[in-house]
Amino acid sequence: MAGPSGKPDPNAARKLRLDKWLWQARFFKSRGLAAEVIEAGHVRVNGTRITRPGRDVTEGDTLTFPQGDRIRVVRILALGQRRGPAPEAQALYLDLNASAAPDALE
């Protein structure tokens, strides 16, 4: 983000469009699909329903959205630079549903 001088402000929080982040984190196959789910009002950021795909998200935001037949709850750990391979995408978020999943060893 540029400051009054036009130079990047090092104190400004990095932001990324919600639809782009969901696509980069590999929750949706395309930004268009992510945008459709957002516009339908099925995505919440920090508990607030969002209908704008261009809504900015930052590190630390919590997202709640449907994916297939389940509801995902994730916390953004990082904003990606690109849509990379799955291990890189998984490093962008913390799955808050993981603790609710039954342990495979039990």
DSSP file (Angstrom, degrees, kcal/mol; ACC not computed):
  #  RESIDUE AA STRUCTURE BP1 BP2  ACC     N-H-->O    O-->H-N    N-H-->O    O-->H-N    TCO  KAPPA ALPHA  PHI   PSI    X-CA   Y-CA   Z-CA
    1    1 A M              0   0    0      0, 0.0     8,-3.3     0, 0.0     2,-0.3   0.000 360.0 360.0 360.0 133.2    0.0    0.0    0.0
    2    2 A A  B     -A    8   0A   0      6,-0.3     5,-0.1     1,-0.1     0, 0.0  -0.584 360.0-146.4 -87.1 142.6    1.4    3.4   -1.0
    3    3 A G    >   -     0   0    0      4,-3.0     3,-1.8    -2,-0.3    -1,-0.1  -0.159  45.7 -74.6 -89.0-170.0    1.8    6.2    1.4
    4    4 A P  T 3  S+     0   0    0      0, 0.0    -2,-0.1     0, 0.0    -1,-0.0   0.783 132.6  55.2 -60.4 -27.5    1.4   10.0    0.7
    5    5 A S  T 3  S-     0   0    0      2,-0.2    -3,-0.0     1,-0.0     0, 0.0   0.538 116.5-113.3 -83.6  -5.0    4.8   10.0   -1.0
    6    6 A G  S <  S+     0   0    0     -3,-1.8     3,-0.1     1,-0.4    -1,-0.0   0.373  81.1 120.1  87.9  -5.1    3.8    7.2   -3.4
    7    7 A K  S    S-     0   0    0      1,-0.1    -4,-3.0    -5,-0.1    -1,-0.4  -0.631  77.4 -88.4 -90.2 152.1    6.3    4.8   -1.8
    8    8 A P  B     -A    2   0A   0      0, 0.0    -6,-0.3     0, 0.0    -1,-0.1  -0.322  37.5-130.2 -58.9 137.2    5.1    1.6   -0.1
    9    9 A D    >   -     0   0    0     -8,-3.3     3,-1.3     1,-0.1    -7,-0.0  -0.821  11.8-158.9 -91.3 113.4    4.2    2.0    3.5
   10   10 A P  T 3  S+     0   0    0      0, 0.0    -1,-0.1     0, 0.0    -8,-0.0   0.716  90.9  56.1 -67.2 -18.5    6.1   -0.7    5.6
   11   11 A N  T 3  S+     0   0    0      2,-0.1     2,-0.2    -3,-0.0    -2,-0.0   0.587  83.6 103.4 -88.0 -11.0    3.6   -0.3    8.4
   12   12 A A  S <  S-     0   0    0     -3,-1.3     2,-0.2   -11,-0.2     3,-0.0  -0.512  78.2-115.8 -74.7 137.9    0.5   -0.9    6.3
   13   13 A A        -     0   0    0     -2,-0.2     2,-0.2     1,-0.1    -1,-0.1  -0.510  30.4-113.9 -71.9 137.5   -1.0   -4.4    6.6
   14   14 A R        -     0   0    0     -2,-0.2    45,-0.4   -13,-0.0     2,-0.3  -0.480  38.0-169.2 -70.0 142.6   -0.9   -6.5    3.5
   15   15 A K        -     0   0    0     -2,-0.2     2,-0.3    43,-0.1    43,-0.2  -0.930  11.6-172.2-133.4 156.4   -4.3   -7.3    2.0
   16   16 A L  E     -B   57   0B   0     41,-1.6    41,-2.5    -2,-0.3     5,-0.0  -0.992  36.4 -95.5-147.4 145.4   -5.6   -9.6   -0.6
   17   17 A R  E  >  -B   56   0B   0     -2,-0.3     4,-2.4    39,-0.2    39,-0.2  -0.328  32.4-128.4 -59.3 140.9   -9.0  -10.0   -2.3
   18   18 A L  H  > S+     0   0    0     37,-2.1     4,-2.5    35,-0.4     5,-0.2   0.910 107.4  49.7 -59.2 -46.3  -11.1  -12.7   -0.7
   19   19 A D  H  > S+     0   0    0     34,-2.0     4,-1.7     1,-0.2    -1,-0.2   0.885 112.0  49.1 -63.6 -37.2  -11.9  -14.6   -3.9
   20   20 A K  H  > S+     0   0    0     33,-0.3     4,-2.9     2,-0.2    -1,-0.2   0.901 110.6  49.6 -68.9 -40.7   -8.2  -14.6   -4.9
   21   21 A W  H  X S+     0   0    0     -4,-2.4     4,-2.5     2,-0.2    -2,-0.2   0.930 110.0  50.5 -64.6 -44.5   -7.1  -15.9   -1.5
   22   22 A L  H  <>S+     0   0    0     -4,-2.5     5,-2.4     1,-0.2     6,-0.8   0.875 114.1  45.8 -60.6 -37.1   -9.7  -18.7   -1.6
   23   23 A W  H ><5S+     0   0    0     -4,-1.7     3,-1.5    -5,-0.2    -2,-0.2   0.925 112.5  49.1 -70.5 -45.8   -8.4  -19.7   -5.0
   24   24 A Q  H 3<5S+     0   0    0     -4,-2.9    60,-0.3     1,-0.3    -2,-0.2   0.853 108.4  53.8 -62.9 -34.7   -4.7  -19.4   -4.1
   25   25 A A  T 3<5S-     0   0    0     -4,-2.5    -1,-0.3    -5,-0.2    -2,-0.2   0.416 116.1-119.9 -80.9   2.2   -5.4  -21.6   -1.0
   26   26 A R  T < 5S+     0   0    0     -3,-1.5    -3,-0.2     2,-0.2    -2,-0.1   0.770  76.7 126.9  66.6  31.4   -6.9  -24.2   -3.4
   27   27 A F  S   <S+     0   0    0     -5,-2.4     2,-0.3    -6,-0.2    -4,-0.2   0.745  77.7  31.9 -82.5 -25.3  -10.4  -24.2   -1.8
   28   28 A F  S    S-     0   0    0     -6,-0.8    -2,-0.2    -5,-0.1    -1,-0.2  -0.967  75.3-132.5-132.3 148.4  -11.9  -23.5   -5.2
   29   29 A K  S    S+     0   0    0     -2,-0.3     2,-0.3     1,-0.1    -1,-0.1   0.730  91.3  16.6 -72.5 -22.3  -10.8  -24.5   -8.8
   30   30 A S  S  > S-     0   0    0      1,-0.1     4,-1.8    -3,-0.0     5,-0.1  -0.975  71.5-120.2-146.2 159.7  -11.3  -21.0  -10.1
   31   31 A R  H  > S+     0   0    0     -2,-0.3     4,-2.8     1,-0.2     5,-0.2   0.839 114.2  60.9 -66.3 -32.1  -11.7  -17.4   -8.8
   32   32 A G  H  > S+     0   0    0      2,-0.2     4,-2.1     1,-0.2    -1,-0.2   0.911 104.4  46.6 -61.6 -43.7  -15.0  -17.4  -10.6
   33   33 A L  H  > S+     0   0    0      2,-0.2     4,-1.9     1,-0.2    -1,-0.2   0.907 112.7  50.2 -64.7 -41.3  -16.3  -20.2   -8.5
   34   34 A A  H  X S+     0   0    0     -4,-1.8     4,-2.2     1,-0.2    -2,-0.2   0.921 110.0  50.9 -61.5 -43.3  -15.0  -18.6   -5.3
   35   35 A A  H  X S+     0   0    0     -4,-2.8     4,-3.1     1,-0.2    -1,-0.2   0.878 107.0  54.1 -63.1 -38.6  -16.7  -15.3   -6.4
   36   36 A E  H  X S+     0   0    0     -4,-2.1     4,-1.7     2,-0.2    -1,-0.2   0.920 109.7  46.6 -62.2 -44.4  -20.1  -17.1   -6.9
   37   37 A V  H  <>S+     0   0    0     -4,-1.9     5,-2.0     2,-0.2     6,-0.3   0.898 115.0  47.3 -65.0 -40.2  -20.0  -18.6   -3.4
   38   38 A I  H ><5S+     0   0    0     -4,-2.2     3,-2.0     1,-0.2     5,-0.4   0.946 111.0  50.0 -65.8 -48.8  -19.1  -15.2   -1.9
   39   39 A E  H 3<5S+     0   0    0     -4,-3.1    -1,-0.2     1,-0.3    -2,-0.2   0.799 104.0  60.2 -62.1 -29.0  -21.8  -13.3   -3.9
   40   40 A A  T 3<5S-     0   0    0     -4,-1.7    -1,-0.3    -5,-0.2    -2,-0.2   0.539 117.7-115.0 -75.5  -5.7  -24.4  -15.9   -2.8
   41   41 A G  T < 5S+     0   0    0     -3,-2.0    -3,-0.2     9,-0.3    -2,-0.1   0.721  79.3 126.4  82.6  21.9  -23.6  -14.8    0.8
   42   42 A H      < +     0   0    0     -5,-2.0     2,-0.4     7,-0.1    -4,-0.2   0.377  52.7  79.6 -94.1   4.3  -22.2  -18.2    1.9
   43   43 A V  E     -C   50   0C   0      7,-0.7     7,-2.8    -5,-0.4     2,-0.4  -0.927  57.2-166.8-117.3 137.0  -18.9  -16.8    3.2
   44   44 A R  E     -CD  49  64C   0     20,-2.6    20,-2.2    -2,-0.4     2,-0.5  -0.967   6.6-159.7-120.4 138.3  -18.2  -15.2    6.5
   45   45 A V  E >  S-CD  48  63C   0      3,-2.5     3,-1.8    -2,-0.4    18,-0.2  -0.975  84.5 -17.6-115.8 117.6  -15.1  -13.2    7.5
   46   46 A N  T 3  S-     0   0    0     16,-3.5    -1,-0.2    -2,-0.5    17,-0.1   0.856 131.2 -51.8  53.1  37.9  -14.7  -12.9   11.3
   47   47 A G  T 3  S+     0   0    0     15,-0.4     2,-0.5     1,-0.2    -1,-0.3   0.364 114.1 116.4  85.9  -4.1  -18.4  -13.9   11.6
   48   48 A T  E <   -C   45   0C   0     -3,-1.8    -3,-2.5     1,-0.0    -1,-0.2  -0.860  68.7-120.2-102.7 127.3  -19.7  -11.2    9.2
   49   49 A R  E     -C   44   0C   0     -2,-0.5     2,-0.4    -5,-0.2    -5,-0.2  -0.428  30.4-157.9 -65.1 134.6  -21.5  -12.4    6.0
   50   50 A I  E     +C   43   0C   0     -7,-2.8    -7,-0.7    -2,-0.1    -9,-0.3  -0.930  26.2 171.0-118.6 138.2  -19.7  -11.1    2.9
   51   51 A T        +     0   0    0     -2,-0.4    -1,-0.1   -10,-0.1     3,-0.1   0.281  59.4  86.6-125.9   6.5  -21.2  -10.7   -0.6
   52   52 A R    >   -     0   0    0      1,-0.1     3,-1.8   -14,-0.1   -34,-0.2  -0.935  58.1-159.9-111.1 115.0  -18.3   -8.8   -2.3
   53   53 A P  T 3  S+     0   0    0      0, 0.0   -34,-2.0     0, 0.0   -35,-0.4   0.779  92.8  61.0 -61.2 -24.9  -15.6  -11.0   -3.8
   54   54 A G  T 3  S+     0   0    0    -37,-0.2     2,-0.1   -36,-0.2   -19,-0.0   0.361  72.7 129.2 -84.3   5.8  -13.2   -8.0   -3.7
   55   55 A R    <   -     0   0    0     -3,-1.8   -37,-2.1   -38,-0.1     2,-0.2  -0.412  62.4-119.4 -62.7 132.5  -13.4   -7.7    0.1
   56   56 A D  E     -B   17   0B   0    -39,-0.2     2,-0.3    -2,-0.1   -39,-0.2  -0.510  28.8-168.0 -77.1 140.6   -9.9   -7.5    1.5
   57   57 A V  E     -B   16   0B   0    -41,-2.5   -41,-1.6    -2,-0.2     2,-0.3  -0.920   2.4-167.2-122.9 155.0   -8.7  -10.1    3.9
   58   58 A T    >   -     0   0    0     -2,-0.3     3,-1.8   -43,-0.2    18,-0.2  -0.837  39.2 -69.1-132.9 169.7   -5.5  -10.0    6.0
   59   59 A E  T 3  S+     0   0    0    -45,-0.4    18,-0.2    -2,-0.3     3,-0.1  -0.373 119.1  32.6 -59.2 137.1   -3.5  -12.5    8.1
   60   60 A G  T 3  S+     0   0    0     16,-3.1    -1,-0.2     1,-0.4    17,-0.1   0.188  84.4 131.5  98.6 -15.7   -5.4  -13.5   11.2
   61   61 A D    <   -     0   0    0     -3,-1.8    15,-3.0    15,-0.1     2,-0.5  -0.404  51.2-137.3 -67.9 147.0   -8.9  -13.3    9.7
   62   62 A T  E     - E   0  75C   0     13,-0.2   -16,-3.5    -3,-0.1     2,-0.4  -0.934  17.9-161.4-108.8 128.4  -11.2  -16.3   10.2
   63   63 A L  E     -DE  45  74C   0     11,-3.2    11,-2.3    -2,-0.5     2,-0.4  -0.882   9.0-170.4-111.9 140.2  -13.2  -17.6    7.3
   64   64 A T  E     +DE  44  73C   0    -20,-2.2   -20,-2.6    -2,-0.4     9,-0.2  -0.997  26.0 141.5-127.5 125.3  -16.3  -19.8    7.4
   65   65 A F  E     - E   0  72C   0      7,-2.1     7,-3.5    -2,-0.4     2,-0.2  -0.991  48.4-100.3-159.8 156.0  -17.6  -21.2    4.1
   66   66 A P  E     - E   0  71C   0      0, 0.0     2,-0.3     0, 0.0     5,-0.2  -0.585  30.2-179.8 -81.7 145.2  -19.1  -24.3    2.6
   67   67 A Q  E >   - E   0  70C   0      3,-3.0     3,-1.5    -2,-0.2     2,-0.3  -0.864  63.6 -47.4-144.0 108.7  -17.0  -26.7    0.6
   68   68 A G  T 3  S-     0   0    0     -2,-0.3     0, 0.0     1,-0.2     0, 0.0  -0.534 122.5 -20.4  66.4-125.8  -18.8  -29.7   -0.8
   69   69 A D  T 3  S+     0   0    0     -2,-0.3     2,-0.3    -3,-0.1    -1,-0.2   0.213 126.4  69.3-101.6  15.3  -20.9  -31.2    1.9
   70   70 A R  E <  S-E   67   0C   0     -3,-1.5    -3,-3.0    -5,-0.0     2,-0.5  -0.888  76.1-120.3-130.6 162.8  -19.0  -29.7    4.9
   71   71 A I  E     -E   66   0C   0     -2,-0.3     2,-0.4    -5,-0.2    -2,-0.0  -0.896  28.3-149.9-102.2 126.4  -18.5  -26.3    6.4
   72   72 A R  E     -E   65   0C   0     -7,-3.5    -7,-2.1    -2,-0.5     2,-0.4  -0.780  12.2-172.1 -98.0 139.2  -14.9  -25.1    6.6
   73   73 A V  E     +E   64   0C   0     -2,-0.4    23,-2.3    -9,-0.2    24,-0.7  -0.972  19.6 164.4-128.7 115.6  -13.5  -22.8    9.3
   74   74 A V  E     -EF  63  95C   0    -11,-2.3   -11,-3.2    -2,-0.4     2,-0.5  -0.948  31.4-140.1-133.6 151.2  -10.0  -21.6    8.6
   75   75 A R  E     -EF  62  94C   0     19,-2.3    19,-2.2    -2,-0.3     2,-0.5  -0.944  29.1-120.9-109.4 131.7   -7.7  -18.9   10.0
   76   76 A I  E     + F   0  93C   0    -15,-3.0   -16,-3.1    -2,-0.5    17,-0.3  -0.585  33.5 172.7 -74.5 121.7   -5.5  -17.1    7.4
   77   77 A L        +     0   0    0     15,-2.7     2,-0.3    -2,-0.5    16,-0.2   0.735  66.0   2.7 -97.1 -30.2   -1.9  -17.5    8.4
   78   78 A A        -     0   0    0     14,-1.8     2,-0.6   -20,-0.1    -1,-0.3  -0.990  63.9-121.6-154.3 156.0   -0.3  -15.9    5.3
   79   79 A L        -     0   0    0     -2,-0.3   -20,-0.0    -3,-0.1   -58,-0.0  -0.917  39.9-129.9-101.0 122.8   -1.3  -14.2    2.0
   80   80 A G        -     0   0    0     -2,-0.6     3,-0.1     1,-0.1   -56,-0.1  -0.223  10.5-148.7 -73.2 160.4    0.1  -16.1   -0.9
   81   81 A Q  S    S-     0   0    0      1,-0.2     2,-0.3   -57,-0.1    -1,-0.1   0.654  81.1  -5.4 -94.6 -23.3    2.1  -14.7   -3.8
   82   82 A R  S    S-     0   0    0    -58,-0.1     2,-1.1     0, 0.0    -1,-0.2  -0.932  80.8 -87.6-157.8 173.8    0.8  -17.3   -6.3
   83   83 A R        +     0   0    0     -2,-0.3   -58,-0.1    -3,-0.1     3,-0.1  -0.791  64.3 167.5 -93.6  92.7   -1.4  -20.4   -6.6
   84   84 A G        -     0   0    0     -2,-1.1     5,-0.1   -60,-0.3    -4,-0.0  -0.053  38.7 -51.4 -94.8-165.1    1.3  -22.9   -5.9
   85   85 A P    >>  -     0   0    0      0, 0.0     4,-2.2     0, 0.0     3,-0.6  -0.174  62.7 -95.1 -67.3 164.9    1.3  -26.7   -5.2
   86   86 A A  H 3> S+     0   0    0      1,-0.2     4,-2.7     2,-0.2     5,-0.2   0.865 122.4  53.0 -53.3 -46.2   -0.9  -28.1   -2.5
   87   87 A P  H 3> S+     0   0    0      0, 0.0     4,-0.9     0, 0.0    -1,-0.2   0.893 111.3  47.9 -59.8 -36.8    1.7  -28.1    0.3
   88   88 A E  H <4 S+     0   0    0     -3,-0.6     3,-0.4     1,-0.2     4,-0.2   0.899 112.5  49.2 -67.3 -40.4    2.4  -24.4   -0.4
   89   89 A A  H >< S+     0   0    0     -4,-2.2     3,-1.7     1,-0.2     4,-0.3   0.883 106.0  56.3 -66.8 -38.8   -1.4  -23.7   -0.3
   90   90 A Q  H >< S+     0   0    0     -4,-2.7     3,-0.9     1,-0.3    -1,-0.2   0.731  97.7  63.4 -67.1 -21.3   -1.9  -25.6    3.0
   91   91 A A  T 3< S+     0   0    0     -4,-0.9    -1,-0.3    -3,-0.4    -2,-0.2   0.582  89.8  70.6 -76.7  -9.3    0.7  -23.3    4.6
   92   92 A L  T <  S+     0   0    0     -3,-1.7   -15,-2.7    -4,-0.2   -14,-1.8   0.640 104.7  28.7 -81.3 -14.5   -1.5  -20.3    4.0
   93   93 A Y  E <   -F   76   0C   0     -3,-0.9     2,-0.5   -17,-0.3   -17,-0.2  -0.944  63.7-131.7-146.6 161.9   -4.2  -21.4    6.6
   94   94 A L  E     -F   75   0C   0    -19,-2.2   -19,-2.3    -2,-0.3     2,-0.8  -0.982  29.0-134.3-114.0 121.1   -4.9  -23.2    9.8
   95   95 A D  E >   -F   74   0C   0     -2,-0.5     3,-0.8   -21,-0.2     4,-0.3  -0.670  17.3-170.5 -78.8 111.1   -7.9  -25.6    9.6
   96   96 A L  T 3  S+     0   0    0    -23,-2.3     3,-0.3    -2,-0.8   -22,-0.2   0.571  82.4  63.2 -80.2  -9.4   -9.9  -24.9   12.8
   97   97 A N  T >> S+     0   0    0    -24,-0.7     3,-1.5     1,-0.2     4,-0.8   0.618  78.8  87.2 -84.2 -14.8  -12.1  -27.9   12.1
   98   98 A A  G X4 S+     0   0    0     -3,-0.8     3,-0.7     1,-0.3    -1,-0.2   0.840  84.3  53.7 -58.2 -35.9   -9.2  -30.3   12.4
   99   99 A S  G 34 S+     0   0    0     -3,-0.3    -1,-0.3    -4,-0.3    -2,-0.1   0.738 105.5  54.8 -71.4 -21.0   -9.7  -30.6   16.2
  100  100 A A  G <4 S+     0   0    0     -3,-1.5    -1,-0.2    -4,-0.2    -2,-0.2   0.618  86.6  99.8 -86.0 -13.6  -13.3  -31.6   15.7
  101  101 A A  S << S-     0   0    0     -4,-0.8     2,-0.1    -3,-0.7     3,-0.0  -0.489  85.0-106.1 -73.4 141.4  -12.4  -34.5   13.3
  102  102 A P        -     0   0    0      0, 0.0     2,-0.3     0, 0.0    -1,-0.1  -0.396  37.2-106.7 -67.4 144.6  -12.4  -37.9   14.9
  103  103 A D    >   -     0   0    0      1,-0.1     3,-1.1    -4,-0.1    -4,-0.0  -0.549  18.7-142.1 -73.5 131.5   -9.0  -39.4   15.5
  104  104 A A  T 3  S+     0   0    0     -2,-0.3    -1,-0.1     1,-0.2     0, 0.0   0.721  97.5  60.0 -67.9 -21.4   -8.2  -42.2   13.1
  105  105 A L  T 3         0   0    0      1,-0.2    -1,-0.2     0, 0.0    -2,-0.0   0.636 360.0 360.0 -83.6 -13.3   -6.4  -44.2   15.8
  106  106 A E    <         0   0    0     -3,-1.1    -1,-0.2     0, 0.0    -2,-0.1   0.476 360.0 360.0 -81.7 360.0   -9.4  -44.5   18.1
